[in-house]
Amino acid sequence: MVDVRLVGLVKRFGKTVALRGIDLDVRDGEFVVLLGPSGCGKTTTLRIVAGLEKPDEGHVFFGDREVTYLPPKDRNVSMVFQSYAVWPHMKVKDNIAFPLRIRKVPEDEVQRRVKWAAELLQIETLLERYPHQLSGGQRQRVAVARAIVIEPDVLLMDEPLSNLDALLRVKMRSELKKLQRRIGVTTIYVTHDQVEAMTMGDRIAVMNAGKIMQVGTPEDIYLRPANIFVGGFVGSPQMNFFDATVTEKDGKLILEGPGFSIPLMEDQVSVLKDYVGKTVIAGIRPEHMFPKDLAPPKLKGVEITGDIDFVEALGSDTIIHLRVGEKILVIKVSGSHHYKIGSKLTVVFDLSKLHVFRKDSGEAII
């Protein structure tokens, strides 16, 4: 296995700049997820690592070896595509064996490795079937078995679960992650699904508009977003954002906006003292606001009252849309609680979970 290093990758398609200087280090044996919206450059980055695209600028290293301009066959990488791309005229055993036979591996070794991969993916009873006789989940397992059978240095996956139904996606997430840990292969995984990213990735690289916005553990990305894009993209429902002015009153700093006034905690004051008189963007996640009667007893918070505009009853959760002045705040509570549209509700902010971003650049201050 190897570590993967991307240095200053730039890729243009005509006048469209797909990648704008991508720098990323993937450690040996690590599972890194490229997460972002459609068109942000995730798949282009993956294809450059695979050797299917050449960058206009920048370099790709596998360990100490530069592979930027090497063809895929000389990189010892495997890629699992969104469409699985299994050969319809070949039996499962021959689909799995295909990359080995291309490499002219001796047939007894081919059989050994096919058996090993099939057992790992729990498809050893399907080896004599054709792809049209398999379910979507089984075809996906065949594609993964074919990818790992060559024992690649780097395993690349491009949204491999997107064609599966919701229940099977959940099951395959855990199985793919356990498989990766078992074989220890360095893995780069592309998805636009934040749940996949948070549950599978050792680290996540959040991308937007051809740039990496933040790289970190799932906990870092969720609790300490580097900017407004990351804060808004990761988390469901989305983080609440609202403009606020940093104001000094009676020797204390507060965040002030239409319909609310939030006193700042001591550690927040030290960071925001240079922003007095300036407008910033405050952010709070829906699960970090509580109806007053549900707030933890020792919570350091501030109360805000509004009118319930809409309620989403999702079973396990209830999502409350609360109108405060001209702003709608979204609050997430347990599904065992019920609220009436049009009634008033007082909620408590968890001040320790408050995020503050620069108005001009969107970069995180707190």
N, C-alpha and C positions, 0 to 999 in steps of 0.2 A: 504494500500500500504506500501511497505518497501523499504529501500535502500539495495543495493547488494554490498558486499565487497569480492573481490577475493584477496587472499594473497598467494604469492609464488607458484602458480600452476605449477606443472611439470607433463607432461604426456609422456609416452614412449609406442610405439608400436613395440615390438621387439627391434631391434637396432636403430630404428628411434625415435628421440626425437621430438615430435610434439609441446610441450610447454616447454619453458625454463625459468620458473619463472615469471608468469603473475601476476602483481599487478594492480588492477583496482577498483575504487570506483564509483558506480552508485548511484546518489542521488534519494531520494524518488520522484517518478513522472517524472523522467528525461527520455529522449529518447537518448540513447547512441548507436552509430553505430560502429561496428567492421569492419574496412575497410582494405583490403589487397589483394594481389594476391592469386591465387589458391595454396593450400598447406601451407599457412602461419600459420594455427592453429585457424582460426576464428570459424569454425563449431565445432571443438573439444572443444574450450572454452565454446561455447554455450551449448553443450551437457553435459558438466560437471556442468554448472549452472542448467540445467534441471534435472540432476540426471541420465542421460542415460549413462554417463561414470563416472568412479571414477578416481580421480587424483592419481598419484604415490606419489606426495608430495604436500603440500599446503592445504589451507582451503577455504571454501565458507561460507559466512555469509549472512543471510537475517535479516537485523536489528541486534539485539544482539544475534540472534539464529544461532548456527552453524548447517549447513545442509549438510556438506560435504559428509556424508555417508547415508543420508536419501534417501529412494526411491522416485521417482517422485510423487507418490500419496500423500506423506506426506509434499510436498513443496508448494502446491497451486500455481503451475506454469502452464502456457499454452504455447504451441509451435506451430507455423505455419511453415510447411515444404515447401521446394521448389516445391515438387510434389503435394501439397495441401492435399493428402491422405484422400479424402472424400470417404465414403463407397458407392460403385456404386449401391448396392441393396436397399439402404435406400432413402426415399424422403428427400428433403432439411430439412424439419422440424425435421425429426428424426435424421439426421446427426448433426444438431445443438443441439438437446436434448440429444444426446448419453452420453456425459460426465456427465450430470446431473443425468441421470438414473443410471449410474454406481455408483454414489455417493448416490443413493437411496433418492434423493430429492423428496418431495411430488409432485404429478402430477400437481396440480393446480399451484404450484410454477414453475415447469418445463415450463408450458405453458406461464406463465407470462414472464419468462426470455427469452424464445425463441422469443416471440413477441417483447420484448425490443431489443434484439440483431438484429433481422431481420430488424426492423425499423431503427436502427442505420446504418446498412449496406445497406439500401434501397433495400432489397430483399424480402419484405413481400409478394409480388405478386408471388414469386417463390416457396413458401413453399410446394406446392403439387407436384412439379416436381422432377424428378430423375436427378442425375448428368450428365448423357449422353444427357440430354435435355438442358444443360446449355452451355454457352460460357466459354472460359478460364477465363475471368474476373469475370463472375458470380460464377464459382467454387471457385475462389480465395476469393471472398466475403463470401461464405459459410464457407470456412476454417477459416477465421478471426472471423466470427460470432460464430462458435463453440469454438474458443479459448477464446473469451471474455465472453461467456455466464456463465462461472463458477465464474466470477468476480475474476480473479487471482490476487495474489500479484505481480507477475512478468510475463510479456508477452515477449516471445522469438520468433524472426522471423528469419528464415534461407533463405535468398534470395527469398522471396515470390513473387517477381515480375519478376523473370528472364525468366519465360515461357510465358510472355505476349508480345504482339507486342509493338513497340516503342511508338505509340500514347497512348495506354492504360496504359503503364507504367507511362507516364507523369501524366495522370489523377489520377491513383491510388496512386502515391507518395503523392500528396496533400491530397487525401481523407484519407489515412492511418494516415498521420501526424495530420490532423484535428480531426480524431477519437481518437487518443491517447491523444490529449490535452483535449478533451471533457470528457473522462472517467478517465484521470489522472493516468493511470497505469504505473508503472516503466517498461521501455521497453529496451531490448537489441536486436539490429537489425544487422544481418550479410549481407554484400554485398561486391562485388569486384568492384562495379560501383561507381566511385567517385562522379558522379552527384547526385545519390541517397543519398550518404553520406552527401554531402554539403547541399542539399536542405531539408533533413529530420532531421538530427541530431542536438540535442542541443549541444552535444559534440561528437567528433570523436576520436576513438582509432585506430591509424594506426599500423597495424601489419606486420611483416616480419620475416620469418624463426623462428616462435615460440616465438617471442618477441614483446612487444609493443614498437614501435619506438617513438611515441609521442601521448599525449592525450591533446585535446584542442578544443576550439570552431572552427567551420568552418573557421572563419576569422583568428584565430591563425595558424591553419594548413596551410592555403594558403599563408598568408603574412609573417609568421615567422616560417618556417620549421626548425625542430630541427637538421636535418641532410640531407645528400644528397638523401637518399632513399625517405624521405617524400617529399622533394622538387621536385624530379623527378616523383614520383608516383601520386601526386595530381597536377592537372592542365593539360589542353589540348589546344594546343599541349604541350609536355613536356618542362620543364625548360631547357634552354640552359646552358651547362656546358663547361668550358674551363680552362686548366691549365694556371696559371699566376704566375709571380714572383713579390713579394713585393720589390720594388726598391726605393732608395732615390736619388733624383736628385734636385740640387739647393735648398736643404732644404725642399723639398716636397716629399711626398710618392706617388708612382704610382704603378699600376698593369700593368705589362709588359708581353706581349706574342707575338707570331708570327703574325704580321700584325696589332697589336693594342697596344695602350698605354693609360691607363685610370687613370687620376688624381683622387685622393681620396678626399672626402669631409672631413671637419674638424672632425666631430664625428667619421668617419670611420678611420681617421689617429690615433686617440687616442686608438682605439681597435687594430689596426694592427701594431703599432710601434714595438712590440716585434717580428714581423714576417719578418723584413727586411732581405733580402737575401734568404728567404725560398719560396718554391713553394706551392701555395694554389690552391684551385679550386674555380673559380668565377662562379656565376650563375645569369642568368637574364631571366625572363619570356618573352615569345614571345610578349605579349601585353604591355610590358614595354619598347619596342623598337619601334621607329617611323621613317618612311621615313622622310627625312629632311623637306620636304614641308608640312608634316602633324604634325610636333612636336608642342606641346603647346608653346606659345611665351615665357613664363617665366620658361620653363623647365631647370633645372640644369643638363646638360648632356654632353656627349662627342660623337664626330662624328667618325664613322667608315665606310669606303667605301669598297664595294665588288662587285662581279659579281653575277647576278641572275642566279641560277642554275636550279630552278624548281619553278613552281607556281601552287598552288592548289586553284581553284576557287570554293568555297563552297556555293555561293549564298549570305548568310548573312555575311560571312567572306572570306577574301583572305589570304592564307598562303604563305609566300614568303620564299624560301630557298636561303640564301645568302652565297656565298663562299667567305670567308675571309682567305687568305693564304690557309692552308690545312684544315681549319675548316668550317663546315656548320652551320650557325646561322639561326634559324627559327623565322620569324617575323609575327605577326598576325595583320591585318588591316581590316577595313570595306570592305565588298564585293563590294562597289560602286567604289573601286579603282582597276585599272588594270595595270599589269606590264608585260614586255616582257622578255622572257628567253634570256639570253646572254647579256643583257644591264647592265650598272653599276648603282649602287644605294648607296646613302649615307644615313645611318641610325643614329639616335641619341639615345644613351642609357639614360634612366632615372636613374641617379646615386643614387638617394634616394631609389631606388628599387633594388639595387645591393646586392646580397647575396655572402658571402665568407665562404668557408668550409675548414676545415683542410684536408690536403692531405692524412695524415696517417689514421685517424679515420673516416673521413667524417662528423664529428660533426660541427655544425654551429659556426662560429666566429662572423659573422654579419648576 
